[in-house]
Amino acid sequence: MRGPRTTEPAPDDDADRAPGAVVVVPPDPRRRPARATPWRRVLVGVVLAAVLGGAAVAAAGTLVSQRTAERFAVEDATRDTAAVARAVVEPALRDAIADPDADADDRRRAVDALDRAVRRATTASAAVRVKLWAPDGTVLWSDEPRLTGERFTLSDEDLEALAEDRSDAEVSDLTAPENRYERGQGPLLEAYQAVHVPSGDPLLLEVYYPYDDVLASSASLRSAFAALAFGTVAVVLGLLLPVLLWLLLRLRSGQRDRERLLVRALDAETAERRRIAADLHDGPVQDVAGLAFSLGAVARGATGPTATALDAAASTLRGAVSALRSLMSAVQPAAPDRDGLGAALADATARAHAFGITTVLDVPDRVDAPPAALAAAVRFVREAVANTVRHAGASMVEVVVRRQDGDLSVRVTDDGVGFDPVPVLAARREGHLGTTLLRQVAEDSGGSLRLRTAPGAGTTWELALPTEADRW
């Protein structure tokens, strides 16, 4: 029987007679047929890359600006503290301020002199706290009187500044007990400088500055970096986009020209196929069919050996007519998107029918799939049936088409001799044709291919084709 069948078959009866399926081509959603260049995505990708690049430059600029602002602030605080130490504090220092055995009056006068000098200097500056330390960690003087006389542990940096007579600055640790009166004023920058009393003993001067200036400077530099980065991106995009658009339009125009040439070539090929099919139908096929009919009529009126010979000749001519018509179907096959998948698969199995193999088609009246998927299904069935005709020694071949799990499932089953799949599948690696064409259909369409066969158990090829529009 040949043609669509309306009854529902047992889907896996033939396949179940064979051993487990061999996955010839595994499903891979990343593999898909070649598609047109996504021009819009290219443009969006370029713009996004430029914006992200600008953001990366701005982020790097933010970090650099913060580091730069901190460095400038440290240098400024160090320089200002050194100037106050040399020009204001040291000239106002007296030995009594650091001498525990000094007379109380002398000590008070020393403190007053230092207090007047420091307050005049800090009134015109941004300093929020000043401390004068003895080497043992005692606060000898501070503009916060509650600290005077208290003793704390000096840090290693403070001791190095005393020993080396140098100045430095760092962000103040406001959690330390000696800084408890500075809390609530925001982050502070702490600068320290060694000073000396007239007798030459070293003391440590600490001056605290607001860190807000550092943050403000960092924000200003950050804004400048961001403006520079995004301004550069805007200029580059402004210069690059016209060139990119021009190149994309040229590429798209070239692609359209190639597509038009391909369509024309296919149209010309189709027209030539139709001409050849029409010539065959109107010429040799009609002549041979008429001759077969005439010989059959003569054979019926003859007797003896002559009748037998004429009848055999008529039968041979009828077989030639059938073969020619099958050839015409191959020359001008039905198009699945125009004539329907059933008609196209009927043409694809015509070769088996011509060789006396019973063909069974079980195809829905309507198959919802992209035209490219339908064309791949027809190509797959044609190649699978050709293999059956050449190698299987089968008496029947069945083609079943179904929608399954969102894919288009195409199964070709024969009752032939079957084969051992291991050497046949390995033949591809040795350069033989083997199952290459069937593999290529699955690989080119982004689908998967399974095989069930064994010696004496028939053969089942099953192709799963994606049906999503964005996969084609």
ZAKEDO-596441 format. One record per residue: y, x, z of N, C-alpha, C, O in turn. Coordinates in steps of 0.2 Angstrom, whole numbers, plus 2048, in hexadecimal, padded with zeros to 3 digits. Layout:
! ZAKEDO-596441
YXZYXZYXZYXZ;...
! end
This chain:
! ZAKEDO-596441
7FA80480080080080080680480080680A803;80B8027FC8118067FC8178027FD8187FC7FA;81C8048018227FF8028237FE80A81F80080E;8297FB80C82A7FA8138257F58168237F1812;8247F681C81F7F28208237EF8268267F3829;8227E98278267E582C8237E58328267E4837;81C7E68338197E683981A7EC83D81B7F283A;81A7EC84481C7F18488167F68498117F384C;8157FC84780F80084880F80284F814802853;80980485180880885780B80F856808813852;81181085A81581685881181D858812821853;80C81E85C80A82585D80282585C7FF82985E;7FF8208587F88208587F68268547F1829856;7F982784E7F782D84A7F883384E7F483884E;7FE83385180083A8547FB83B85A7FA84185C;7F983685E7F58378637EE83A8627EA83C866;7EC83985B7E583C8597E68438597E0847859;7EC8468597EC84D8587EE85085F7F084C864;7ED8568607EF8598677F68598687FA856864;7F985C86E80085B87080485E86B802862866;80A85B86B80F85D86681286486681286786C;81386886181686E86181D86E85F81F86B85A;82187086382987086182A87585C82B87B85E;82B87385682D87885183487A851836880851;83987585284087685384287285984286C859;84487685E84687286484D86F86385187185F;84E86A86785586686785A86B86A85986E86F;86086B86686687086986C86C86786E86C861;87086986C87686586A87B86A867880867864;87B87086988087586687F87685F88487885B;87987585C87887685587987085187786B853;87D87184C87F86B84888186D841882873840;88186883D88386A83688A86D83688E86B83A;88B87083089287382F89786D82E89586882A;89D86D8318A28688308A886B82E8A987182E;8AD86682C8B386982A8B786C8308B686A836;8BB87082E8BF8748338C486F8378C786C834;8C386F83E8C786A8428CE86D8428D0870847;8D286B83D8D986E83D8DD86C8438E1871846;8DD8668458E186484B8DF8688518E386A855;8D88698528D686D8588D88758578DA87885C;8D98778518DB87E8508E287E8538E4883856;8E787A8508EE87A8528EE87985A8F287C85D;8EB87485D8EB8738648E98798688EC87B86D;8E387C8658E18828688E68888688E788B86D;8E98898638EF88E8628F488D8678F689186B;8F68868678FC88586C8FA8868738FD888877;8F48838758F188487C8F188B87E8F288D883;8EE88F8798ED89687A8F489A87C8F589E880;8F989887890089B87990289887F90589D883;90289288190489088890189388D904895892;8FA89388D8F68978928F889E8938F98A1898;8F98A188D8FB8A888D9028A98919038AD894;9078A488F90D8A489290D8A389A9108A689E;90889E89C90789D8A39048A38A69068A58AC;9008A78A38FD8AD8A69028B28A79028B68AC;9068B38A290C8B88A29118B68A89138BA8AC;9128AF8A89168AD8AE9138AE8B59178B08B9;90D8AD8B59098AE8BC9098B68BD90B8B78C3;9088BA8B89088C18BA9108C38BB9118C78C0;9148C08B891B8C18BA91D8BF8C19218C38C4;91A8BA8C391C8B78CA9198BC8CF91D8BE8D4;9138BF8CE9108C48D29158CA8D29168CD8D7;9168CC8CC91A8D38CB9218D28CF9248D68D2;9248CC8CD92B8CA8D092B8CA8D892F8CD8DB;9258C88DB9258C88E29248CF8E59288D18EA;9208D38E291F8D98E49268DD8E39288E18E7;9298DC8DD92F8E08DC9358DE8E19388E28E4;9358D78E293A8D58E79398D88EE93D8DA8F2;9328D88F09308DB8F79328E28F79358E58FC;9318E68F19338ED8F193A8EE8F293D8F28F5;93E8EA8EE9458EB8EE9488E98F594C8EC8F8;9458E48F89478E28FF9468E790494A8E9908;9408EA90393E8F09089438F59079458F890C;9448F79019498FD9009508FB902953900906;9528F59019598F39049598F390B95E8F690E;9548F090F9548F09169538F79199578F991E;94F8FB91694F90291895590691795790A91C;95890591295F90991196490691596890A918;96590091696A8FD91B9688FF92296D901926;9628FF92496190192B96290892C96590A931;96190C92796291492896A91592896C91992C;96E91192497591192597790F92B97C91392E;97590A92E97790793597590C93A97990E93F;96F90F93996D91493E97191A93E97391D944;97391D93997792393897E92293A98292693D;98191D93798891C93798B91893D99091893F;98691494098890F94698591194C988912951;97E91194C97A91195297B91895597C91995B;97991D95197992495497F92695798092995D;98592595498C92795798D92395E991926962;98A91D95E98B91996598691B96A987918970;98191E96997C92096E97E92597398292A971;97C92497997D92997F97792A982972926982;97693098597093298896E92D98E96892C98F;97392A99197192599796D91F99496991C999;96D91D98E96A91798C96291898C95E91498D;96091F98B95992098B957924991951926992;95B92599695992999C9589249A295D9219A4;9529249A495191F9AA9549219B095591D9B5;9569289B195992A9B796192A9B796492C9BB;9639279B196B9279B196E9229B596B91E9B8;9749249B79789209BC9799199B89799189B2;9799139BC97990D9BA98090B9B69809089B1;98590E9B898B90D9B598B9119AE98D90E9A9;9899179AE98891A9A89839169A398591699D;97E9149A59799109A197D90A99E97C908999;9819069A39849009A098990299B98A8FE996;98D90799C99290999798E90B99099190998B;98990E99198591098B98390A98798390A981;98090598B97E8FF9889838FB9859838F897F;9898FB98898F8F79859918FA97F9938F797A;99290197F99490497998F90397399290196D;98990397498490296F9858FB96D9848F9967;9858F69729868EF97098C8ED96C98B8EA967;9918F096D9978EF9699978F29629988EE95D;9948F89629938FB95B98E8F79579908F6951;9898F595A9838F29569868EB9549858E994E;9898E795898B8E09579908E09519908DC94D;9958E595199A8E694C9968E79459988E4940;9918EB94598E8ED93F9898E793C9898E5936;9868E39419818DE93F9858D893D9828D393A;98B8D794098F8D193E9908D09379908CA934;9918D69349938D692C98C8D692898D8D6922;9878D792B9808D792897C8D192997E8CC92C;9768D19269728CB92696C8CC92C9688C892D;96D8D29309688D39359688CD93A96D8CB93C;9628CB93C9618C694195F8C994895F8C594D;95D8CF94895A8D294F95B8DA94E9598DC949;95D8DD95495D8E495495A8E695B95B8E3960;9558EB95A9528EE9609528F69609528F995B;9538F896695390096794D90196C94D8FF971;94890596994290796D94290E96F94491396C;93F90F97593D915978936917975933913973;93591E97592E92097292891D97692391C973;92991B97C92491898092391097F91F90D982;92790D97A92790697992B90297D92B8FC97D;93090598193490198593A8FF98093D90397D;93C8F99819428F697D9488F898194A8F5987;94C8FD97F9529009839588FB98295C8FB986;9588F897C95E8F497B95C8EF9759588F1970;95F8E997595E8E49709638DF9709668DD976;9658DC96B96A8D796B9678D096E96B8CB96E;9618D096F95E8CB97395C8CE97A9578D197B;9618CD97F9608D098595A8CF9899588D498D;9568CA9889508C998B94A8CE98A9468CF98D;94B8D19849478D69829488DD9869438E1986;94E8DE9889508E598A94C8E699194B8E2995;9498EC9919458EE99793E8ED9969398F099A;93C8E89919348E79909318ED98C9348F0989;92B8ED98E9278F398A9218F098691E8EB989;9208F298091B8F097C9188F697891B8FC979;9138F597590F8FB9719128FB96B9128F7967;91490196991790396291190495D90C90695F;91390195790E90295290E90994F91290D951;90890A94B90891194990D913944910918944;91090E94091590F93C91C91194092091593E;91D90D94592390F94A92291694C92791994C;91C91894F91B91F95191C92494C91F92994D;91A92294691B92794092292893F92592D93D;92692293F92D92293D93192794393692A941;92F92694993292A94E93093294D93593694E;92A93394B92893A94B92B93D94592C943945;92C93A93F92E93C93993593B93793893D932;93993893C94093693B941933934945935930;93D92E93393E92A92C93F92392E93E920933;94191F92894291892893D91592493B91891F;93B90F92693790B92293890392393C902928;9348FF9209358F892192E8F491F92B8F791B;92D8EE9229278EA9219298E392392E8E2927;9248DE9219258D89239238D792B91E8DA92D;9278D492F9268D49369208D093891F8CA935;91C8D293D9178CE94091A8CA94591B8CC94B;91C8C394491F8BF94991A8BD94E91D8BA953;9148BE94E90F8BC95390F8C195890C8C095E;9128C79579128CD95C9168CA96291B8C7961;9158CC9699198CA96E9208CD96E9248C9971;9218D296B9288D596B92C8D19669328D2966;9298CD96292D8C995D92D8C295F92F8BE95A;92C8C096592C8B99679328B69669338B0965;9388B996793E8B69679418B695F9468B395E;93D8B995B93F8B895493C8B295093D8B194A;9378AF9549338AA9509388A494F93D8A3953;9368A094A93A89A94894089C944944897942;9418A29429468A493D9438A59369478A8932;93D8A393593A8A592E9378AC92E9388B0933;9348AE9299328B59289378BA92893D8B9926;9368BF92B93B8C592C9388CB92A9328CD929;93D8CF92793B8D692593E8DB92B9448DB92D;9398DF92D93B8E493293B8EB9309378EE92D;9418EE9319438F592F9448F99359478F793A;9418FF93594290393B94490A93894290D933;94890E93D94B91493B94B91894294D916947;94991E94294A923948951925948955927944;95492494F95B92795195A92B95695592C95A;95F92F95895F93495D96593396296B932960;96493496896A93496D96D93B96D96A94096A;97393C97097694396F97194997197294E96F;96D94797696994D97896394F973960954974;96294A96E95D94C96995794896A953948965;95694496F95094097095093A96B95593796A;94A93996894993496394892D96694592C96B;94C92896394B92196494991D95E94A920958;94791795E94591395894990D95894A90995C;94D90D95295190795194E90294C94B904947;94D8FC94E94A8F794A94F8F19489538EF94D;9508EF9429548EA9409508E593C94C8E7937;9518DF93D94D8D993A9528D59359588D3937;9508D592F9548D192A9508CB92894A8CB928;9538C69259508C092394C8C191D94E8C5918;9468BF91D9428C09179438BA9119408BB90C;9478B59139498B090E94C8B490894C8B1902;9508B99099538BC90394E8BF8FF94F8BF8F9;9498C29029438C48FD9408BF8F993F8BF8F3;93F8B98FC93C8B38F99418B18F393F8AF8EE;9478B08F594C8AE8F094C8B38EA94D8B18E4;94C8B98EC94C8BE8E69468BE8E29468BE8DC;9408BD8E593A8BC8E293A8B58DD9388B68D8;93D8B08E093D8AA8DC9428AB8D69408A88D0;9478AF8D794C8B08D19488B48CC9498B38C6;9458B98CE9418BD8C993B8B98C693A8BA8C0;9388B58CA9338B18C79358AC8C29328AC8BC;93B8A98C393E8A58BE9408A98B893F8A68B2;9428AF8B99448B38B393E8B58AF93E8B48A9;9388B78B29328B88AF92F8B28AB92D8B28A5;92F8AC8AF92D8A68AB9318A48A592E8A38A0;9378A58A693C8A38A093A8A889A93A8A6895;9398AE89C9388B38979318B28949318B288D;92C8B08989258AF8959258A98919238AA88B;9278A489392789E88F92C89E88992B89B884;9328A188A9368A28859338A687F9348A4879;92F8AB88192C8AF87C9268AB8799268AB872;9238A787D91E8A387A92189E87591E89D86F;92689B87792A89687292C89986C92B897866;92F89F86C9318A386692B8A586292B8A485C;9258A786591F8A986191C8A385E91B8A3858;91C89D86191A89785E91E89585991C893853;92589585A92989385592889784E929895849;92789E84F9268A284991F8A184691E8A2840;91A8A084B9138A084991189A84690D89A841;91389484991088E84791188C83F90D88A83C;91788D83C91888C83591389083191088E82C;91289783390D89B82F90689883090389882B;9058968368FE8948378FD88D8348F888C831;9028898349018828309008848298FC880825;90488882690488A81F8FC88D81D8FA88B818;8FA8918228F38948208EE88E8218E988E81D;8EF88A8268EA8848278EA87F8218E587D81F;8F087E81F8F187A8198EE87D8138EA87980F;8EE8838128EB88780C8E488780D8E0885808;8E18888138DA8888148D78818138D288080F;8DB87B8158D98758148D987380D8D486F80A;8DE8758098DF8738028D98777FF8D68747FA;8D787D8008D18807FD8CB87D7FF8C787C7FA;8CA87A8058C48778078C48708038BE86F800;8C986D8028C98677FE8C78687F78C48647F4;8CA86D7F48C886F7ED8C18717ED8BE86E7E8;8BE8747F18B78767F18B386F7F28AE86E7EE;8B586B7F68B28647F78B28607F08AD85D7EE;8B88607ED8B885D7E78B48607E28B185C7DE;8B48667E18AF86A7DC8A88687DE8A48677D9;8A68687E489F8667E689E85F7E489885E7E1;8A285A7E58A18537E48A18537DC89C84F7DA;8A58567D88A48567D189E8597CF89A8567CA;89B85E7D28958617D088F85C7D188B85B7CD;8908597D788A8547D988B84E7D488584C7D2;89184C7D38918467CE88F8487C788B8447C4;89084E7C588D8507BF8868517BF88284F7BA;8838537C487C8547C587984D7C587484C7C2;87C8487C98798417C987A83E7C287583B7C0;87F83F7BF88083C7B887A83F7B387783B7AF;8798467B48748497B086D8467B28698457AD;86C8457B88658427BA86483B7B785F83A7B5;86A8377B88698317B58688317AE86482D7AB;86B8357AA86A8367A38638377A186083479D;86083C7A585983E7A48558397A58508377A2;8568357AB8528307AD85282A7A884D8277A6;8588297A58598237A085582579A852821797;85682C79885282E79284B82E79384782C78E;84882F79884182F79A83F82879983A826796;84382379D84181C79D84181979683D815794;84681A79284781778C84381A786842817781;84182078783D824782836825784832820782;83482B78682D82C78782982778B82482578A;82C82579182982079582781A792822817792;82C81778E82B81178A82681278582180E784;82681878182181977C81A81A77F81581777C;81A81E78481381F78781081878A80A816789;81481478D81280E79081080978A80B80678B;81480978581280577F80B80777C80780377A;80A80E77B8048107797FE80F77D7F980D77B;7FF80F7847FA80D7887F88067887F2804788;7FD8027877FC7FA7867F87F97807F37F5780;7FA7FD77A7F77FC7747EF7FE7747EB7FB772;7EE8047777E88067787E380277C7DD80177A;7E67FF7817E27FB7857E07F47817DB7F2782;7E57F277D7E37EC7797DE7EE7747D97E9773;7DE7F37717D97F576C7D27F676F7CD7F476D;7D37F97757CC7FA7797C97F477B7C37F477B;7CD7EF77C7CA7E877E7C67E57787C27E1779;7C97E77727C57E476C7C07E87697BD7E6764;7BF7EE76C7BA7F37697B47F376D7B47F0772;7AF7F676A7A87F676E7A57FD76E7A780176A;7A17FE77279D8047737A180A7757A6809779;79F8107737A38167757AA8167737AF819777;7AC81376E7B381376C7B780F7717BD811773;7B580A7737B88067787B980A77F7BE80A782;7B480D7817B48127877BA8177867BD81878B;7BA81A7807BF82077F7C681D77F7CA820782;7C681777C7CD81477B7CF8127827D5813784;7CB80F7867CD80D78D7CF8137917D3812795;7CB8187917CD81E7947D38217927D7823797;7D582178C7DB82478A7E181F78C7E682278E;7E081978C7E581478F7E68157967EC815798;7E181679A7E18187A17E581E7A27E981E7A7;7E482379E7E782A79F7EF82979E7F382B7A1;7F08257987F78247977FB82079C80182179E;7F781B79F7FA8177A57FC81C7AB80181B7AE;7F78207AC7F98257B17FF82A7B080282C7B4;7FF82C7A98058307A780C82C7A881182F7AA;80B8257A78118217A88138217AF8198217B1;80E8207B380F8207BB8128277BD8178277C1;81082C7BA8128337BC8198347BA81E8367BD;81B8317B48228327B182782E7B582C8307B6;8248287B78298247BB82A8277C28308277C5;82582A7C582682E7CB82B8347CA82F8357CE;82A8377C482F83C7C383683A7C283B83D7C4;8378347BF83D8317BF84082F7C58468307C6;83C82D7CA83F82C7D18418327D48468337D8;83D8387D383F83E7D68468417D284A8447D5;8468407CC84C8427C885283E7CA8588417CB;8528387CB8578337CE85582F7D48548297D3;8558337DA85382F7E085882A7E285E82B7E0;8558257E685A8217E985E8247EE85C8287F2;8648227EF8698257F48688217FA86981A7FA;86782480086681F80686C81C80986B81680B;87281E80787881B80A87A81580587E811806;8778167FE8798117F987380C7F88748067F8;86D80E7F886780A7F68638087FC85F8047FC;86580B80286180A80885C80F80A859812805;85B81081085681681284F81480F84B81880E;84D80E81084680C80D84580E806840810804;84A80C80284980E7FB8498157FA8458187F6;84D8197FD84D8207FC8478237FF8448287FC;84482180483E823807838821802833825801;83881B7FF8338197FA83381E7F482E8207F2;8398207F283A8267ED83782C7EF8338307EB;83882E7F68368347F882F8357F982C83A7F9;82B82F7F982482F7FA82082D7F381A82D7F3;82482D7EE82282B7E881C8307E581882E7E2;81D8367E781983C7E581283A7E880D83B7E4;8128397EE80B8377F18088317EE8028317EC;80C82C7EC8098267E98068287E28018257E0;80A82C7DF80782F7D88018327D87FD8327D3;7FF8367DE7F98397DE7F48357E27EF8387E4;7F582E7E27F082A7E57EF82A7EC7EB8277EF;7F482C7F07F582C7F77F88257F97FE8247F7;7F58227FD7F881B8007FE81D8047FD821809;80481A80380A81C80780C81580A80C810807;80D81681181081181581681281881781881B;81B80E81782280F81982480A81E82380481D;82680C82482880782982F80982B83080D82F;83480682883B80882883F80182A83E7FC826;84380282F8477FC83084C7FA82A84D7FE826;84D7F382A8527F18248587F582485B7F681F;85B7F682A8617F982B8617FF83085E7FE836;86380482E86380A83386A80D83486D80F82F;86C80D83A87380E83C87381683D871818843;87581A83887582183987A82483387B82082E;87D82983588282C83087E82E82987882F829;88282D82387F82F81D87B83581D87683681A;87E83A82087B841820874841824870844821;87483D82986E83D82C86883982886283B828;86A83482586683082086383581B85D835819;86883981886683E81386184381585C845812;86284581B85E84A81F85784782085284A81F;85684182185083D82284C83D81C84683E81C;85083B81684C83B81084A84280E84484280B;84E84780F84C84E80D84685081184185380E;84684E81784085081C83984C81983484F819;83A84681883484281683284580F82B84580E;83684680A83484980483084F80582B850802;83385480982F85A80A82885980E82385D80C;82885581382285481681D851812817853812;81F84C80E81A84980981884E80481284E802;81C85280181A8577FD81585C80081085E7FC;81685E80681186280980A85E80A805861809;80A85780B80485380C8008538057FA854805;8048538008018527F97FE8597F77F88597F5;80185F7F97FF8657F77F98687FC7F486B7F9;7F98668027F58698077F086580B7EB86780D;7F285F80C7EE85B8117E885880E7E3856813;7E78568087E18538067E184C8097DB84980A;7E684880A7E784280D7E683C8097E783D803;7E483780C7E38308087E982C80A7EA826806;7EC82D80F7F28298117F782D8157F6832818;7FD82B81480382E817808828819809823815;80A82981F80E82382281582682581582C828;81A82382382182582582481F829824819827;82682183082881C83482F81F836830825838;83481B83683B81C83883D81883E83C81183D;84081A84384281784984881A84C84982084B;84C81685085181885484E81985B84B81585E;84F81F85E84B82186485082586885282B866;85282386E85682787385D82986F85F82F870;85F82586B86682786886582B86286A82D85E;85F82E86085D83285A85A82D855857828856;85A83084F85682D84984F83184984F836847;84A82D84A84383084A84082F84483F829842;83E83484083A83383A83383783B83383D83C;82E83383A82783583B82383583582382F832;82083A83281C83A82C81583C82F814842831;81083882E80983983080483882A805833826;80083D82A7FA83C8257F383D8287F383F82E;7EE83A8247E783B8277E48408247DD840823;7E78468227E484B81E7E08508237DE84E828;7DF8568207DB85B8237DE85E8297DA86182D;7E485D82A7E88618307E786882F7E586B82A;7EA86C8347EA8738347EB87683B7ED87283F;7EA87C83B7EC8808427F38828417F588683D;7F787F8467FF880845801887847806889844;7FD88B84B80089184D801896847806899846;7FC8978437FD89C83D80289983880689D835;80289383780689083280E891834812892830;80F88F83B81689083D81889783D81E89983D;81389C83F8148A383F8168A68388198AB837;8138A28328148A482C81C8A582A81D8A9826;8208A182D8278A282C82A8A982D82E8AB82A;8278AB8338298B28358278B783082A8BD830;8228B682C81F8BB8288228BA8218208BE81C;8278B682082A8B581A8278B081582A8AF80F;8228AC81781F8A78138238A18148278A0819;82289C80F82689680F82489281582888F819;81E89081581B88C81B81F88681C81F882817;82188582282587F82482C88082483087D827;82E88582083688782083A88181F83F880822;83887E81983D87881783D87381C84387081D;83887182083886C82583C86F82B84086B82E;83B87582C83F87883284787783084B876834;84887982A84F87982885387382885987282A;84F86D82785286782785486582F859863830;84F86783385186683A85786B83D85B868840;85787183B85C87683D86387483A86887483D;86387283386987183086C86A83387286A833;86886683586A85F83786C85F83F86E85A842;86A86484286B86584A86686084D86785E853;86085F84A85B85B84D85585F850856865851;85085C85284A85F85484485D85084485884D;83F86185083986084C833862850832867853;82E85D85082885E85382285D84E822859849;81C86085081686084C81085F85080F862855;80C85A84E80585985180085984B800856846;7FC85E84C7F685F8477F186384A7F286684F;7EB8638477E58678487E18668437E186183F;7DC86B8427D786B83C7D386483D7D0863842;7D38608377D085A8377D385483B7D084F83B;7D985583D7DC8508417E384D83E7E6849841;7E484E8387EA84C8357F08508377F085483B;7F684E8347FC85183680284C837802847833;80684D83C80B84983E81284E83E812852843;81684D83A81D85083B82284B83E82284583B;82684D84382B84884683184B84683285084A;83684984383D84B843842847847842841846;84684984B84B84684F85184884D85384E84E;85584384A85C84584786184284C86183C84E;86784584D86C84285187083D84D87083E847;87283885087683384C87D83284E88182E84C;87F83685388683685588B83984F88983D84C;89083584E89583784889783E849898841844;89984084F89C84785089784C84F899852850;89184B84E88C85084D88B851846887856844;88E84E84188E84F83A894850837895851831;
! end
